[in-house]
Amino acid sequence: VYQAENEPELPNPRSLSRTVSVGPSGLPSTRNHTVLSLFFGYHIAFEIMNTRTPGCPPEFMNIPVPKGDPVFDPNATGEVLLPFQRGPWDKDTGQSPGNPRTQVNLVTAWIDGSSIYGPCNSWSDSLRSFSNGLLASGFEKNMPRQATSHSLMWSAADPTTGDHGPEGLYELGNAWGNENMFTAAEGIIWFRYHNYLASKLREEHPQWSDEELFQNARKTVVATFQNIALYEWLPAYLGDRTLPPYPGYQKFVDPAISPEFETAAMRLGITMAPPGVYMRNRTCHFRKIINTDGSLSSALRLCNSFWKRQAVNVNTSRDVDDLIMGMASQIAEEVDHIVVEDLRGHLLKSPTARCQSVRWTMPSEP
């Protein structure tokens, strides 16, 4: 366990969070970014970097919570710590100020579909049915297979209930695809698209083998993903600015993700996260949400949507459709300095301290 420099040399991270990132929720994006756009951005982030697994040997740099913090230390004990374990790093770095510690990226920095098919052949094979070029389905044709004890997926405990293990999670290419319902829905979209293309190719080329069907469907899926990311999502995210023409491969340009981007710049996107997300059915009517205490609300509370095994609201293919419809029709928060309390304070609370009673503002239903 390491002891990081603290006040007065450096500000306390929790104090800094409460000072810099506090503000009202419900401020809509002035560029009309949707919640679907936000979580598509999350999907891209998982596509090009994964430095979140624990390092080996384990190193902890726990964060002391200021005494009397209203969320984490309401009894003013002054003894609360937020657990923080450092990730994997290149052992040849971190030895001098001119050679700072560099995290190891467990996926490629290319947009090559690793978040859809996994970062290696063995992962990709574990997702396949090896029949007609399809990815393996679960209980429903339009839903992925559920994870097992042999799953390669990352599986953290539900912070609101303490449930753990692979049961109730999905087999996806993104190791963190089950982190919340919304990134899982993104993964399911691409799962469905692959199987749709493989089925169409089988109709057009009945003589093709399973491998030919799979690889050709995969090629189209990855190309579609790249096209959306670079020519639709990114220009909209940057304010309708288009990318410059591709100058060709430049062998002296390092394509790796920089530590500054991985640890800081990409976090700007979380300011767009709303405290809750709507679900809408096929007739565009809003669905009521069943909360963990059995009550009903108008939206899925963000802080109660992480690592859910018993996701009563998103359990079937129709539920995923309704969630995607809600995400696509809901405006995200403005890109600013404000991070909603669901992510700043309530995401890491104990199972007995749920965030249902916290007040939050959502746009009124039409």
For each residue, the residues with C-beta under 8 A, 3 or more apart:
1: 59 60 61 62
2: 59 60 61
3: 61
4: 10 61
5: 9 10
6: 9 10 12 64
7: 10 11 12 15
8:
9: 5 6
10: 4 5 6 7
11: 7 15 16
12: 6 7 15 16 63 64 66
13: 16 17 63
14: 17 18 63 64 65 66 69 72 82
15: 7 11 12 18 19 66
16: 11 12 13 19 20
17: 13 14 20 21 339 344
18: 14 15 21 22 69 344
19: 15 16 22
20: 16 17 337
21: 17 18 271 337 338 339 344
22: 18 19 338 344
23: 27 336 337 338
24: 27 338 361
25: 274 275 333 338 340 341 360 361
26: 274 275 333 360 361 362 363
27: 23 24 333 334 336 338
28: 331 332 333 334 363
29: 32 33 272 331 332 333 334 335
30: 334
31: 236 239 335
32: 29 331
33: 29 37 38 236 237 272 331 332 335
34: 37 38 327 328 329 330 331 332
35: 38 39 182 274 277 326 327 328 330 331 332
36: 39 40 324 327 328
37: 33 34 40 41 233 236 237 332
38: 33 34 35 41 42 269 272 273 332
39: 35 36 42 43 182 183 185 186 327
40: 36 37 43 44 186 228 229 233
41: 37 38 44 45 233 237 269 272
42: 38 39 45 46 182 183 186 269
43: 39 40 46 47 115 174 183 186 187
44: 40 41 47 48 111 115 229 233
45: 41 42 48 49 266 269
46: 42 43 49 50 107 115 174 175 176 177 183
47: 43 44 107 111 112 113 114 115 174 225
48: 44 45 107 108 109 110 111 257
49: 45 46 105 107 109 257 262 266
50: 46 53 105 106 107 119 175 176
51: 87 88 103 104 105 106 262
52: 87 154 176
53: 50 87 88 106 154
54: 58 85 86 87 88
55: 58 59 85 86 87 88 89
56: 88
57:
58: 54 55 85
59: 1 2 55 85 86
60: 1 2 83 84 85 86
61: 1 2 3 4 84 85 86
62: 1 81 82 83 84
63: 12 13 14 81 82 84
64: 6 12 14 80 81 82
65: 14 69 72 73 80 81 82
66: 12 14 15 69 73
67: 73 76 77 78
68: 73 74 76 78
69: 14 18 65 66 72 73 74 80
70: 74
71: 74 341 345 346 349
72: 14 65 69 80 82 345 348 349
73: 65 66 67 68 69 76 77 78 79 80
74: 68 69 70 71
75:
76: 67 68 73
77: 67 73 80
78: 67 68 73
79: 73
80: 64 65 69 72 73 77
81: 62 63 64 65
82: 14 62 63 64 65 72 348
83: 60 62
84: 60 61 62 63
85: 54 55 58 59 60 61
86: 54 55 59 60 61 89
87: 51 52 53 54 55 103 104
88: 51 53 54 55 56 103 104 106
89: 55 86 93 94 101 102 103 104
90: 93 94 101 102 103 104
91:
92: 95 99
93: 89 90 99 100 101 102
94: 89 90 99 100 101 102
95: 92 99
96: 99
97: 100
98:
99: 92 93 94 95 96
100: 93 94 97 259
101: 89 90 93 94
102: 89 90 93 94 259
103: 51 87 88 89 90 259 262 263
104: 51 87 88 89 90
105: 49 50 51 108 109 256 257 262
106: 50 51 53 88 119 175
107: 46 47 48 49 50 114 115 119
108: 48 105 112 114 119
109: 48 49 105 255 256 257
110: 48 255
111: 44 47 48 222 225 226 229 230
112: 47 108 222
113: 47 116 117 173 218 221 222 225
114: 47 107 108 117 118 119 173
115: 43 44 46 47 107 173 174 177 187
116: 113 172 173 174 187 190 191 194 221 222 225
117: 113 114 123 124 127 173 218
118: 114 122 123 124 126 127 152 173
119: 50 106 107 108 114 123 173 175
120: 123 124
121: 124 125
122: 118 125 126 152
123: 117 118 119 120 126 127 152 173
124: 117 118 120 121 127 128 173
125: 121 122 128
126: 118 122 123 152 171
127: 117 118 123 124 135 136 144 145 171 172 173
128: 124 125 134 135 136 214
129: 132 134 135 136 137
130: 210
131: 134 210
132: 129 198 199 202 210 213
133: 198 201 202 208 210 211 212 213 214 215 216 217
134: 128 129 131 137 194 195 198 199 213 214
135: 127 128 129 144 191 194 195 198
136: 127 128 129 144 145 171
137: 129 134 140 141 142 143 144 145 195
138: 143 144 145 146 170
139: 143 146
140: 137 143 316 317
141: 137 195 317
142: 137 188 192 317 320
143: 137 138 139 140 170 188 191 316 317 320
144: 127 135 136 137 138 170 171 172 187 188 191
145: 127 136 137 138 170 171
146: 138 139 166 167 168 169 170 171
147: 151 153 155 166 167 169 170 171 178
148: 151 166
149: 165 166
150:
151: 147 148 155 166 169 171
152: 118 122 123 126 175
153: 147 166 169 170 171 172 175 177 178
154: 52 53 175 176 178 179
155: 147 151 164 165 166 169 178 307
156: 164 179 307
157: 162 163 164 307
158: 161 162 163 164 306 307 308 309 351
159: 306 307 347 348 349 351
160: 292 303 304 306 349 351 354 355
161: 158 292 309 310 351
162: 157 158 351
163: 157 158 168 307 309 310
164: 155 156 157 158
165: 149 155 309
166: 146 147 148 149 151 153 155 169
167: 146 147 309
168: 146 163 308 309 310 311
169: 146 147 151 153 155 166 178 309
170: 138 143 144 145 146 147 153 177 178 184 187 188
171: 126 127 136 144 145 146 147 151 153
172: 116 127 144 153 177 178 184 187 188 191
173: 113 114 115 116 117 118 119 123 124 127 177 187 190
174: 43 46 47 115 116 177 183 187
175: 46 50 106 119 152 153 154
176: 46 50 52 154 179 183
177: 46 115 153 170 172 173 174 183 184 186 187
178: 147 153 154 155 169 170 172 183 184 307
179: 154 156 176 183 184 306 307
180: 183 184 302 305 306 307 308
181: 184 185 300 305 308 311 313 314 323
182: 35 39 42 185 186 277 305 323 327
183: 39 42 43 46 174 176 177 178 179 180 186 187
184: 170 172 177 178 179 180 181 187 188 314
185: 39 181 182 188 189 314 320 323 324 327
186: 39 40 42 43 177 182 183 189 190
187: 43 115 116 144 170 172 173 174 177 183 184 190 191
188: 142 143 144 170 172 184 185 191 192 320
189: 185 186 192 193 324
190: 116 173 186 187 193 194 221 225
191: 116 135 143 144 172 187 188 194 195
192: 142 188 189 195 196
193: 189 190 196 197 221 224
194: 116 134 135 190 191 197 198 217 218 221
195: 134 135 137 141 191 192 198 199 217
196: 192 193 199 200
197: 193 194 200 201 216 217 220 221
198: 132 133 134 135 194 195 201 202 213 214 217
199: 132 134 195 196 202 203
200: 196 197 203 204
201: 133 197 198 204 205 208 213 216 217
202: 132 133 198 199 205 206 208 213
203: 199 200 206
204: 200 201
205: 201 202 208 212 213
206: 202 203
207:
208: 133 201 202 205 212 213 216
209: 212 213
210: 130 131 132 133 213 214
211: 133 214 215
212: 133 205 208 209 215 216
213: 132 133 134 198 201 202 205 208 209 210 216 217
214: 128 133 134 198 210 211 217 218
215: 133 211 212 218 219
216: 133 197 201 208 212 213 219 220
217: 133 194 195 197 198 201 213 214 220 221
218: 113 117 194 214 215 221 222
219: 215 216 222 223
220: 197 216 217 223 224
221: 113 116 190 193 194 197 217 218 224 225
222: 111 112 113 116 218 219 225 226
223: 219 220 226 227
224: 193 220 221 227 228
225: 47 111 113 116 190 221 222 228 229
226: 111 222 223 229 230
227: 223 224 230 231 232
228: 40 224 225 231 232 233
229: 40 44 111 225 226 232 233 234
230: 111 226 227 233 234 243
231: 227 228 234 235 242 243
232: 227 228 229 235 236
233: 37 40 41 44 228 229 230 236 237
234: 229 230 231 237 238 243
235: 231 232 238 240 241 242 243
236: 31 33 37 232 233 239 240
237: 33 37 41 233 234
238: 234 235 241
239: 31 236
240: 235 236
241: 235 238
242: 231 235
243: 230 231 234 235 246
244: 247
245:
246: 243
247: 244 250
248:
249:
250: 247 253
251:
252:
253: 250
254:
255: 109 110
256: 105 109
257: 48 49 105 109 261 262
258: 261 262
259: 100 102 103 262 263
260: 263 264 265
261: 257 258 264 265 266
262: 49 51 103 105 257 258 259 266
263: 103 259 260 267
264: 260 261 267
265: 260 261 268
266: 45 49 261 262 269
267: 263 264 270
268: 265 271 335
269: 38 41 42 45 266 272 273 335
270: 267 273 339 343
271: 21 268 333 334 335 336 337 338 339
272: 29 33 38 41 269 332 333 334 335
273: 38 269 270 302 332 333 339 340 342 343
274: 25 26 35 277 302 330 332 333 340 362
275: 25 26 301 302 303 340 341 342 360 361 362
276: 297 298 299 300 301 302 360 362
277: 35 182 274 299 300 302 305 323 326 327 330
278: 286 287 298 299 300 326 327 329 330 362
279: 286 287 289 299 300 313 319 322 323 325 326
280: 284 285 286 287 322 325 326 329
281: 284 285 287 322 325
282: 321 322 325
283:
284: 280 281 325 329
285: 280 281
286: 278 279 280 298 326 365
287: 278 279 280 281 313 322 326
288: 296 297 298
289: 279 296 297 298 299 300 301 313
290: 294 295 296 312 313
291: 294 295 296 297 301 304 356
292: 160 161 304 354 356
293: 354 356
294: 290 291
295: 290 291 356
296: 288 289 290 291
297: 276 288 289 291 301
298: 276 278 286 288 289 362 365
299: 276 277 278 279 289 362
300: 181 276 277 278 279 289 304 305 313 314 323
301: 275 276 289 291 297 304 305 342 355 356 360
302: 180 273 274 275 276 277 305 340 342 343
303: 160 275 306 341 342 343 346 347 349 354 355
304: 160 291 292 300 301 308 354 355 356
305: 180 181 182 277 300 301 302 308
306: 158 159 160 179 180 303 347
307: 155 156 157 158 159 163 178 179 180
308: 158 168 180 181 304 305 311 314
309: 158 161 163 165 167 168 169
310: 161 163 168
311: 168 181 308 314 315
312: 290 315
313: 181 279 287 289 290 300 319 323
314: 181 184 185 300 308 311 319 320 323
315: 311 312 319
316: 140 143 319 320
317: 140 141 142 143 320 321
318: 321 322
319: 279 313 314 315 316 322 323
320: 142 143 185 188 314 316 317 323 324
321: 282 317 318 324 325
322: 279 280 281 282 287 318 319 325 326
323: 181 182 185 277 279 300 313 314 319 320 326 327
324: 36 185 189 320 321 327 328
325: 279 280 281 282 284 321 322 328 329
326: 35 277 278 279 280 286 287 322 323 329 330
327: 34 35 36 39 182 185 277 278 323 324 330
328: 34 35 36 324 325
329: 34 278 280 284 325 326
330: 34 35 274 277 278 326 327 363
331: 28 29 32 33 34 35 363
332: 28 29 33 34 35 37 38 272 273 274
333: 25 26 27 28 29 271 272 273 274 336 338 340
334: 27 28 29 30 271 272 338
335: 29 31 33 268 269 271 272
336: 23 27 271 333
337: 20 21 23 271
338: 21 22 23 24 25 27 271 333 334
339: 17 21 270 271 273 343 344
340: 25 273 274 275 302 333 343 344 360
341: 25 71 275 303 344 345 346 355 358 360
342: 273 275 301 302 303 345 346 347 355 358 360
343: 270 273 302 303 339 340 346 347
344: 17 18 21 22 339 340 341 347
345: 71 72 341 342 348 349
346: 71 303 341 342 343 349 353 354 355 358
347: 159 303 306 342 343 344
348: 72 82 159 345
349: 71 72 159 160 303 345 346 353 354 355
350: 353
351: 158 159 160 161 162 354
352:
353: 346 349 350
354: 160 292 293 303 304 346 349 351 357
355: 160 301 303 304 341 342 346 349 358
356: 291 292 293 295 301 304
357: 354
358: 341 342 346 355
359:
360: 25 26 275 276 301 340 341 342
361: 24 25 26 275
362: 26 274 275 276 278 298 299
363: 26 28 330 331
364:
365: 286 298
366:
